[in-house]
Amino acid sequence: MAISQNLTDILARIEAARKAAIKPAAKTHLVAVSKTVAQEAIRQALAAGQRRFGENRVQEAEGKYPQLKAEYPDLELHLVGPLQTNKVKDAVALFEVIQGLDRIKLADALAAEREKSGRCPRLYLQVNTGEEPQKAGVMPRETGALIAHARKLELPLEGLMCIPPVADDAAPHFAFLAKLARDHGLSVLSMGMSDDFELAVKFGATHVRVGTAIFGVRHVPEGANRSGGPI
């Protein structure tokens, strides 16, 4: 099936889920996750009108997106994978949104780079709702302290992101993240991937991160994905 048709179908499913939800977000945005996807496939999505894209790795994004962003000035690029502090400068230069803020050291590095470059992407704090040791994200009990630290640094923190454990029912994780966002006055909720984005929409997701359902199954180099499950 063509990428353009996949996008049309997914957007229709998002809207249907919104209509079925009791308290949906005012708008749910689709982030097309293009990790390991060739530039030509990304161009097909752009031609179909898609403008929000997600990449897991800074280096891979640097090889694909500078030219595309020059051609499509309204393209919005999200970093949806873990960010190492030694990649902060490059990430700040390329991405409009970083969804993986998960520790004080990273918040400090982002603030320091903002002072140098005058630029800081919008930030979502990643919460490790399943408390999985192999997964990125701040532990739930430490979330409040990290939010407070980011606000003290006056970073542009807009919301929360989570990736529930593959074997778990995602609903409690989405409900927990939504409550956490309300408790801390955050309006953005990035949750839901190819297998569960409709459920996430029903819990108020403002952004869903979908890759496989758009671009098809693709090979992911070992070590490139810490999320588990299909994005």
C-alpha positions, 0 to 999 in steps of 0.5 A, spaced: 500 500 500 502 506 498 505 511 503 500 516 501 494 511 502 497 509 509 497 516 512 490 517 509 488 511 513 491 513 519 489 520 520 482 517 519 483 512 524 485 518 529 479 522 528 475 516 529 478 515 535 477 522 537 470 522 536 469 516 540 473 519 546 470 522 552 475 527 553 480 527 547 485 533 546 483 539 542 488 536 536 492 530 535 498 530 531 501 525 527 509 524 528 511 519 522 517 516 525 522 515 519 528 511 523 532 507 518 527 509 512 530 512 506 529 519 504 525 517 498 520 514 502 520 520 506 519 525 500 513 520 498 510 522 505 512 530 504 508 530 498 502 527 501 502 533 506 505 530 512 510 535 515 511 532 522 517 527 522 521 523 528 528 520 528 531 516 533 538 518 532 541 524 531 547 522 526 541 518 522 537 524 522 543 529 520 544 524 514 537 525 511 534 531 513 538 538 512 536 538 505 529 536 506 528 541 511 531 546 506 526 544 501 520 544 506 521 550 511 515 547 515 517 541 516 518 539 524 523 534 526 522 531 533 527 527 536 524 521 539 530 517 541 534 517 547 539 523 547 546 523 549 549 529 552 555 529 547 550 530 541 546 536 544 549 541 540 548 537 534 540 535 536 539 543 538 541 545 531 537 540 527 530 538 531 524 542 533 522 538 538 526 533 543 522 528 546 527 525 550 529 529 556 530 524 562 535 527 567 538 533 570 544 532 566 541 533 560 537 539 562 543 542 564 546 541 557 540 543 553 540 550 558 548 551 556 547 550 549 541 555 549 546 560 552 551 558 547 547 558 540 541 562 543 536 556 540 533 550 544 528 546 541 521 545 545 522 539 550 517 533 552 520 529 558 520 522 557 517 518 563 519 511 564 512 509 566 514 501 566 520 502 570 524 498 565 531 498 567 533 497 559 529 503 557 530 511 557 526 515 561 525 518 568 522 514 573 515 516 575 517 518 582 523 523 580 518 526 575 516 532 579 523 534 581 526 534 573 520 538 571 521 543 577 529 543 575 527 544 567 522 550 569 528 553 574 532 553 568 527 556 564 527 551 558 521 550 554 518 544 557 511 543 554 509 536 555 510 528 557 512 522 553 512 515 554 513 508 551 509 503 555 512 496 556 511 491 550 507 486 554 503 490 558 496 493 557 498 500 555 491 503 558 494 504 565 500 507 562 497 512 558 492 514 564 498 515 568 501 519 564 495 524 562 494 525 570 501 526 571 501 532 565 495 535 569 498 535 575 504 539 573 500 543 568 503 540 562 498 540 555 502 536 551 502 528 551 506 524 546 504 517 547 501 511 542 505 508 536 503 503 531 500 498 535 496 502 540 495 509 537 488 509 537 488 507 544 492 513 546 488 518 542 482 516 547 486 518 553 488 524 550 494 524 546 496 530 543 501 527 539 502 519 536 508 516 534 507 512 528 512 509 523 511 501 521 504 503 519 506 508 515 512 506 512 512 498 513 516 493 517 524 495 516 530 493 519 533 496 525 540 496 526 541 492 533 542 497 539 538 503 535 531 502 538 531 502 546 523 502 545 521 495 544 515 494 539 513 497 533 513 504 533 
